[in-house]
Amino acid sequence: MALVLNLLQVQRNVTLFPEEVMATLFSSAWWVPPCCGTAAAVVGLLYPCIDSHLGEPHKFKREWASVMRCIAVFVGINHASAKLDFANNVQLSLTLAALSLGLWWTFDRSRSGLGLGITIAFVATLITQFLVYNGVYQYTSPDFLYIRSWLPCIFFSGGVTVGNIGRQLAMGIPEKPHND
Protein backbone atom coordinates (compact mmCIF):
# COMPACT_ATOMS: atom_id res chain seq x y z
CA MET A 1 0.00 0.00 0.00
CA ALA A 2 2.75 2.46 0.94
CA LEU A 3 4.82 1.54 -2.13
CA VAL A 4 1.89 2.16 -4.49
CA LEU A 5 0.96 5.48 -2.84
CA ASN A 6 4.56 6.66 -2.96
CA LEU A 7 4.97 5.68 -6.61
CA LEU A 8 1.80 7.58 -7.48
CA GLN A 9 3.15 10.68 -5.77
CA VAL A 10 6.47 10.36 -7.61
CA GLN A 11 4.71 9.97 -10.96
CA ARG A 12 2.63 13.07 -10.31
CA ASN A 13 5.72 15.02 -9.16
CA VAL A 14 4.21 15.51 -5.73
CA THR A 15 7.26 13.88 -4.19
CA LEU A 16 10.70 14.40 -5.68
CA PHE A 17 13.74 12.28 -4.94
CA PRO A 18 17.38 12.67 -5.95
CA GLU A 19 18.43 10.59 -8.97
CA GLU A 20 20.54 8.20 -6.87
CA VAL A 21 17.51 7.37 -4.69
CA MET A 22 15.36 6.68 -7.73
CA ALA A 23 18.04 4.38 -9.09
CA THR A 24 17.82 2.22 -5.95
CA LEU A 25 14.06 2.56 -5.37
CA PHE A 26 13.23 -0.39 -7.60
CA SER A 27 16.25 -2.48 -6.66
CA SER A 28 14.66 -3.92 -3.54
CA ALA A 29 13.93 -7.63 -3.42
CA TRP A 30 11.18 -8.50 -5.89
CA TRP A 31 9.71 -11.10 -3.57
CA VAL A 32 8.90 -8.76 -0.67
CA PRO A 33 5.63 -7.23 -2.00
CA PRO A 34 4.10 -10.57 -3.12
CA CYS A 35 5.05 -12.28 0.15
CA CYS A 36 3.76 -9.44 2.33
CA GLY A 37 0.61 -9.13 0.23
CA THR A 38 -0.09 -12.86 0.44
CA ALA A 39 0.52 -12.87 4.18
CA ALA A 40 -1.78 -9.86 4.62
CA ALA A 41 -4.53 -11.56 2.60
CA VAL A 42 -4.22 -14.75 4.66
CA VAL A 43 -4.27 -12.85 7.96
CA GLY A 44 -7.15 -10.65 6.77
CA LEU A 45 -9.19 -13.76 5.93
CA LEU A 46 -8.13 -15.58 9.09
CA TYR A 47 -9.53 -13.03 11.57
CA PRO A 48 -13.20 -13.15 10.46
CA CYS A 49 -12.97 -16.94 9.97
CA ILE A 50 -11.70 -17.45 13.53
CA ASP A 51 -14.37 -15.05 14.86
CA SER A 52 -17.03 -17.05 13.03
CA HIS A 53 -15.60 -20.39 14.17
CA LEU A 54 -15.50 -19.28 17.81
CA GLY A 55 -19.00 -17.85 17.57
CA GLU A 56 -17.76 -14.50 18.83
CA PRO A 57 -18.53 -11.87 16.21
CA HIS A 58 -16.29 -8.86 16.60
CA LYS A 59 -18.47 -5.88 17.44
CA PHE A 60 -16.01 -3.33 18.83
CA LYS A 61 -15.56 -0.21 16.67
CA ARG A 62 -16.89 -1.68 13.44
CA GLU A 63 -16.60 1.20 10.98
CA TRP A 64 -14.12 2.22 8.31
CA ALA A 65 -13.06 5.36 10.18
CA SER A 66 -11.79 3.19 13.03
CA VAL A 67 -9.97 0.91 10.58
CA MET A 68 -8.27 3.91 8.98
CA ARG A 69 -7.19 5.21 12.38
CA CYS A 70 -5.81 1.76 13.19
CA ILE A 71 -3.80 1.83 9.95
CA ALA A 72 -2.46 5.28 10.86
CA VAL A 73 -1.40 4.11 14.32
CA PHE A 74 0.28 1.03 12.80
CA VAL A 75 2.19 3.22 10.35
CA GLY A 76 3.24 5.38 13.31
CA ILE A 77 4.45 2.38 15.29
CA ASN A 78 6.34 1.09 12.26
CA HIS A 79 7.88 4.51 11.69
CA ALA A 80 8.79 4.81 15.37
CA SER A 81 10.76 1.58 15.19
CA ALA A 82 13.14 3.20 12.71
CA LYS A 83 13.20 6.79 13.96
CA LEU A 84 13.10 6.76 17.76
CA ASP A 85 16.44 6.85 19.56
CA PHE A 86 16.63 5.08 22.89
CA ALA A 87 19.54 4.31 25.19
CA ASN A 88 19.22 0.61 24.30
CA ASN A 89 17.04 -1.75 22.27
CA VAL A 90 15.29 -3.10 25.37
CA GLN A 91 13.73 0.33 26.01
CA LEU A 92 12.68 0.61 22.37
CA SER A 93 11.23 -2.91 22.40
CA LEU A 94 9.27 -2.28 25.60
CA THR A 95 7.95 1.02 24.23
CA LEU A 96 6.86 -0.60 20.96
CA ALA A 97 5.31 -3.51 22.88
CA ALA A 98 3.26 -1.05 24.94
CA LEU A 99 2.23 0.84 21.79
CA SER A 100 1.28 -2.42 20.07
CA LEU A 101 -0.83 -3.56 23.00
CA GLY A 102 -2.38 -0.09 23.06
CA LEU A 103 -3.27 -0.49 19.39
CA TRP A 104 -4.93 -3.83 20.15
CA TRP A 105 -6.79 -2.38 23.15
CA THR A 106 -7.95 0.69 21.23
CA PHE A 107 -9.08 -1.01 18.02
CA ASP A 108 -9.79 -4.68 18.81
CA ARG A 109 -10.13 -5.81 22.45
CA SER A 110 -11.07 -9.37 21.46
CA ARG A 111 -9.45 -12.50 22.86
CA SER A 112 -9.24 -13.94 19.37
CA GLY A 113 -7.51 -10.77 18.14
CA LEU A 114 -4.97 -10.93 20.95
CA GLY A 115 -4.33 -14.64 20.40
CA LEU A 116 -4.01 -14.27 16.63
CA GLY A 117 -1.77 -11.23 17.01
CA ILE A 118 0.58 -13.12 19.32
CA THR A 119 0.54 -16.17 17.04
CA ILE A 120 1.24 -14.04 13.97
CA ALA A 121 4.09 -12.26 15.75
CA PHE A 122 5.62 -15.59 16.80
CA VAL A 123 5.31 -17.29 13.39
CA ALA A 124 6.44 -14.23 11.42
CA THR A 125 9.43 -13.80 13.74
CA LEU A 126 10.43 -17.45 13.22
CA ILE A 127 10.12 -17.09 9.44
CA THR A 128 12.17 -13.89 9.51
CA GLN A 129 14.86 -15.54 11.64
CA PHE A 130 14.98 -18.45 9.18
CA LEU A 131 15.37 -16.10 6.21
CA VAL A 132 18.09 -14.05 7.89
CA TYR A 133 19.92 -17.18 9.08
CA ASN A 134 19.97 -18.49 5.51
CA GLY A 135 21.35 -15.21 4.16
CA VAL A 136 18.29 -14.05 2.23
CA TYR A 137 18.70 -10.63 3.87
CA GLN A 138 20.04 -9.15 7.09
CA TYR A 139 19.38 -6.52 9.74
CA THR A 140 21.78 -3.89 10.91
CA SER A 141 22.67 -4.37 14.58
CA PRO A 142 20.69 -7.56 15.25
CA ASP A 143 20.17 -8.05 18.97
CA PHE A 144 17.78 -11.03 19.17
CA LEU A 145 18.67 -14.23 17.30
CA TYR A 146 19.69 -12.57 14.00
CA ILE A 147 16.93 -9.92 14.07
CA ARG A 148 15.98 -6.77 15.95
CA SER A 149 14.19 -7.36 19.25
CA TRP A 150 11.33 -5.00 18.42
CA LEU A 151 10.32 -6.87 15.24
CA PRO A 152 7.67 -9.09 16.96
CA CYS A 153 5.92 -5.90 18.10
CA ILE A 154 5.68 -4.74 14.49
CA PHE A 155 4.32 -8.13 13.42
CA PHE A 156 1.78 -8.09 16.27
CA SER A 157 0.46 -4.62 15.48
CA GLY A 158 0.48 -5.40 11.74
CA GLY A 159 -1.54 -8.54 12.38
CA VAL A 160 -4.11 -6.65 14.42
CA THR A 161 -4.32 -3.94 11.76
CA VAL A 162 -4.73 -6.33 8.83
CA GLY A 163 -7.19 -8.36 10.91
CA ASN A 164 -9.33 -5.28 11.41
CA ILE A 165 -9.28 -4.62 7.68
CA GLY A 166 -10.32 -8.23 7.05
CA ARG A 167 -13.11 -8.04 9.59
CA GLN A 168 -14.42 -4.83 8.08
CA LEU A 169 -14.31 -6.27 4.57
CA ALA A 170 -16.08 -9.42 5.79
CA MET A 171 -19.01 -7.28 6.91
CA GLY A 172 -19.76 -6.48 3.29
CA ILE A 173 -21.54 -3.46 2.00
CA PRO A 174 -24.82 -2.86 3.80
CA GLU A 175 -27.77 -2.72 1.47
CA LYS A 176 -29.69 0.51 1.42
CA PRO A 177 -33.41 0.48 0.83
CA HIS A 178 -34.46 1.97 -2.48
CA ASN A 179 -36.87 4.85 -2.40
CA ASP A 180 -38.72 4.62 -5.69
C-alpha positions as a Markdown table, in Angstrom:
| # | Residue | x | y | z |
|---|---|---|---|---|
| 1 | Met | 0.0 | 0.0 | 0.0 |
| 2 | Ala | 2.8 | 2.5 | 0.9 |
| 3 | Leu | 4.8 | 1.5 | -2.1 |
| 4 | Val | 1.9 | 2.2 | -4.5 |
| 5 | Leu | 1.0 | 5.5 | -2.8 |
| 6 | Asn | 4.6 | 6.7 | -3.0 |
| 7 | Leu | 5.0 | 5.7 | -6.6 |
| 8 | Leu | 1.8 | 7.6 | -7.5 |
| 9 | Gln | 3.1 | 10.7 | -5.8 |
| 10 | Val | 6.5 | 10.4 | -7.6 |
| 11 | Gln | 4.7 | 10.0 | -11.0 |
| 12 | Arg | 2.6 | 13.1 | -10.3 |
| 13 | Asn | 5.7 | 15.0 | -9.2 |
| 14 | Val | 4.2 | 15.5 | -5.7 |
| 15 | Thr | 7.3 | 13.9 | -4.2 |
| 16 | Leu | 10.7 | 14.4 | -5.7 |
| 17 | Phe | 13.7 | 12.3 | -4.9 |
| 18 | Pro | 17.4 | 12.7 | -5.9 |
| 19 | Glu | 18.4 | 10.6 | -9.0 |
| 20 | Glu | 20.5 | 8.2 | -6.9 |
| 21 | Val | 17.5 | 7.4 | -4.7 |
| 22 | Met | 15.4 | 6.7 | -7.7 |
| 23 | Ala | 18.0 | 4.4 | -9.1 |
| 24 | Thr | 17.8 | 2.2 | -5.9 |
| 25 | Leu | 14.1 | 2.6 | -5.4 |
| 26 | Phe | 13.2 | -0.4 | -7.6 |
| 27 | Ser | 16.2 | -2.5 | -6.7 |
| 28 | Ser | 14.7 | -3.9 | -3.5 |
| 29 | Ala | 13.9 | -7.6 | -3.4 |
| 30 | Trp | 11.2 | -8.5 | -5.9 |
| 31 | Trp | 9.7 | -11.1 | -3.6 |
| 32 | Val | 8.9 | -8.8 | -0.7 |
| 33 | Pro | 5.6 | -7.2 | -2.0 |
| 34 | Pro | 4.1 | -10.6 | -3.1 |
| 35 | Cys | 5.1 | -12.3 | 0.2 |
| 36 | Cys | 3.8 | -9.4 | 2.3 |
| 37 | Gly | 0.6 | -9.1 | 0.2 |
| 38 | Thr | -0.1 | -12.9 | 0.4 |
| 39 | Ala | 0.5 | -12.9 | 4.2 |
| 40 | Ala | -1.8 | -9.9 | 4.6 |
| 41 | Ala | -4.5 | -11.6 | 2.6 |
| 42 | Val | -4.2 | -14.8 | 4.7 |
| 43 | Val | -4.3 | -12.8 | 8.0 |
| 44 | Gly | -7.2 | -10.7 | 6.8 |
| 45 | Leu | -9.2 | -13.8 | 5.9 |
| 46 | Leu | -8.1 | -15.6 | 9.1 |
| 47 | Tyr | -9.5 | -13.0 | 11.6 |
| 48 | Pro | -13.2 | -13.2 | 10.5 |
| 49 | Cys | -13.0 | -16.9 | 10.0 |
| 50 | Ile | -11.7 | -17.4 | 13.5 |
| 51 | Asp | -14.4 | -15.1 | 14.9 |
| 52 | Ser | -17.0 | -17.1 | 13.0 |
| 53 | His | -15.6 | -20.4 | 14.2 |
| 54 | Leu | -15.5 | -19.3 | 17.8 |
| 55 | Gly | -19.0 | -17.9 | 17.6 |
| 56 | Glu | -17.8 | -14.5 | 18.8 |
| 57 | Pro | -18.5 | -11.9 | 16.2 |
| 58 | His | -16.3 | -8.9 | 16.6 |
| 59 | Lys | -18.5 | -5.9 | 17.4 |
| 60 | Phe | -16.0 | -3.3 | 18.8 |
| 61 | Lys | -15.6 | -0.2 | 16.7 |
| 62 | Arg | -16.9 | -1.7 | 13.4 |
| 63 | Glu | -16.6 | 1.2 | 11.0 |
| 64 | Trp | -14.1 | 2.2 | 8.3 |
| 65 | Ala | -13.1 | 5.4 | 10.2 |
| 66 | Ser | -11.8 | 3.2 | 13.0 |
| 67 | Val | -10.0 | 0.9 | 10.6 |
| 68 | Met | -8.3 | 3.9 | 9.0 |
| 69 | Arg | -7.2 | 5.2 | 12.4 |
| 70 | Cys | -5.8 | 1.8 | 13.2 |
| 71 | Ile | -3.8 | 1.8 | 10.0 |
| 72 | Ala | -2.5 | 5.3 | 10.9 |
| 73 | Val | -1.4 | 4.1 | 14.3 |
| 74 | Phe | 0.3 | 1.0 | 12.8 |
| 75 | Val | 2.2 | 3.2 | 10.3 |
| 76 | Gly | 3.2 | 5.4 | 13.3 |
| 77 | Ile | 4.5 | 2.4 | 15.3 |
| 78 | Asn | 6.3 | 1.1 | 12.3 |
| 79 | His | 7.9 | 4.5 | 11.7 |
| 80 | Ala | 8.8 | 4.8 | 15.4 |
| 81 | Ser | 10.8 | 1.6 | 15.2 |
| 82 | Ala | 13.1 | 3.2 | 12.7 |
| 83 | Lys | 13.2 | 6.8 | 14.0 |
| 84 | Leu | 13.1 | 6.8 | 17.8 |
| 85 | Asp | 16.4 | 6.8 | 19.6 |
| 86 | Phe | 16.6 | 5.1 | 22.9 |
| 87 | Ala | 19.5 | 4.3 | 25.2 |
| 88 | Asn | 19.2 | 0.6 | 24.3 |
| 89 | Asn | 17.0 | -1.7 | 22.3 |
| 90 | Val | 15.3 | -3.1 | 25.4 |
| 91 | Gln | 13.7 | 0.3 | 26.0 |
| 92 | Leu | 12.7 | 0.6 | 22.4 |
| 93 | Ser | 11.2 | -2.9 | 22.4 |
| 94 | Leu | 9.3 | -2.3 | 25.6 |
| 95 | Thr | 8.0 | 1.0 | 24.2 |
| 96 | Leu | 6.9 | -0.6 | 21.0 |
| 97 | Ala | 5.3 | -3.5 | 22.9 |
| 98 | Ala | 3.3 | -1.0 | 24.9 |
| 99 | Leu | 2.2 | 0.8 | 21.8 |
| 100 | Ser | 1.3 | -2.4 | 20.1 |
| 101 | Leu | -0.8 | -3.6 | 23.0 |
| 102 | Gly | -2.4 | -0.1 | 23.1 |
| 103 | Leu | -3.3 | -0.5 | 19.4 |
| 104 | Trp | -4.9 | -3.8 | 20.2 |
| 105 | Trp | -6.8 | -2.4 | 23.1 |
| 106 | Thr | -7.9 | 0.7 | 21.2 |
| 107 | Phe | -9.1 | -1.0 | 18.0 |
| 108 | Asp | -9.8 | -4.7 | 18.8 |
| 109 | Arg | -10.1 | -5.8 | 22.4 |
| 110 | Ser | -11.1 | -9.4 | 21.5 |
| 111 | Arg | -9.4 | -12.5 | 22.9 |
| 112 | Ser | -9.2 | -13.9 | 19.4 |
| 113 | Gly | -7.5 | -10.8 | 18.1 |
| 114 | Leu | -5.0 | -10.9 | 20.9 |
| 115 | Gly | -4.3 | -14.6 | 20.4 |
| 116 | Leu | -4.0 | -14.3 | 16.6 |
| 117 | Gly | -1.8 | -11.2 | 17.0 |
| 118 | Ile | 0.6 | -13.1 | 19.3 |
| 119 | Thr | 0.5 | -16.2 | 17.0 |
| 120 | Ile | 1.2 | -14.0 | 14.0 |
| 121 | Ala | 4.1 | -12.3 | 15.8 |
| 122 | Phe | 5.6 | -15.6 | 16.8 |
| 123 | Val | 5.3 | -17.3 | 13.4 |
| 124 | Ala | 6.4 | -14.2 | 11.4 |
| 125 | Thr | 9.4 | -13.8 | 13.7 |
| 126 | Leu | 10.4 | -17.4 | 13.2 |
| 127 | Ile | 10.1 | -17.1 | 9.4 |
| 128 | Thr | 12.2 | -13.9 | 9.5 |
| 129 | Gln | 14.9 | -15.5 | 11.6 |
| 130 | Phe | 15.0 | -18.5 | 9.2 |
| 131 | Leu | 15.4 | -16.1 | 6.2 |
| 132 | Val | 18.1 | -14.1 | 7.9 |
| 133 | Tyr | 19.9 | -17.2 | 9.1 |
| 134 | Asn | 20.0 | -18.5 | 5.5 |
| 135 | Gly | 21.3 | -15.2 | 4.2 |
| 136 | Val | 18.3 | -14.0 | 2.2 |
| 137 | Tyr | 18.7 | -10.6 | 3.9 |
| 138 | Gln | 20.0 | -9.1 | 7.1 |
| 139 | Tyr | 19.4 | -6.5 | 9.7 |
| 140 | Thr | 21.8 | -3.9 | 10.9 |
| 141 | Ser | 22.7 | -4.4 | 14.6 |
| 142 | Pro | 20.7 | -7.6 | 15.3 |
| 143 | Asp | 20.2 | -8.0 | 19.0 |
| 144 | Phe | 17.8 | -11.0 | 19.2 |
| 145 | Leu | 18.7 | -14.2 | 17.3 |
| 146 | Tyr | 19.7 | -12.6 | 14.0 |
| 147 | Ile | 16.9 | -9.9 | 14.1 |
| 148 | Arg | 16.0 | -6.8 | 15.9 |
| 149 | Ser | 14.2 | -7.4 | 19.3 |
| 150 | Trp | 11.3 | -5.0 | 18.4 |
| 151 | Leu | 10.3 | -6.9 | 15.2 |
| 152 | Pro | 7.7 | -9.1 | 17.0 |
| 153 | Cys | 5.9 | -5.9 | 18.1 |
| 154 | Ile | 5.7 | -4.7 | 14.5 |
| 155 | Phe | 4.3 | -8.1 | 13.4 |
| 156 | Phe | 1.8 | -8.1 | 16.3 |
| 157 | Ser | 0.5 | -4.6 | 15.5 |
| 158 | Gly | 0.5 | -5.4 | 11.7 |
| 159 | Gly | -1.5 | -8.5 | 12.4 |
| 160 | Val | -4.1 | -6.7 | 14.4 |
| 161 | Thr | -4.3 | -3.9 | 11.8 |
| 162 | Val | -4.7 | -6.3 | 8.8 |
| 163 | Gly | -7.2 | -8.4 | 10.9 |
| 164 | Asn | -9.3 | -5.3 | 11.4 |
| 165 | Ile | -9.3 | -4.6 | 7.7 |
| 166 | Gly | -10.3 | -8.2 | 7.0 |
| 167 | Arg | -13.1 | -8.0 | 9.6 |
| 168 | Gln | -14.4 | -4.8 | 8.1 |
| 169 | Leu | -14.3 | -6.3 | 4.6 |
| 170 | Ala | -16.1 | -9.4 | 5.8 |
| 171 | Met | -19.0 | -7.3 | 6.9 |
| 172 | Gly | -19.8 | -6.5 | 3.3 |
| 173 | Ile | -21.5 | -3.5 | 2.0 |
| 174 | Pro | -24.8 | -2.9 | 3.8 |
| 175 | Glu | -27.8 | -2.7 | 1.5 |
| 176 | Lys | -29.7 | 0.5 | 1.4 |
| 177 | Pro | -33.4 | 0.5 | 0.8 |
| 178 | His | -34.5 | 2.0 | -2.5 |
| 179 | Asn | -36.9 | 4.9 | -2.4 |
| 180 | Asp | -38.7 | 4.6 | -5.7 |
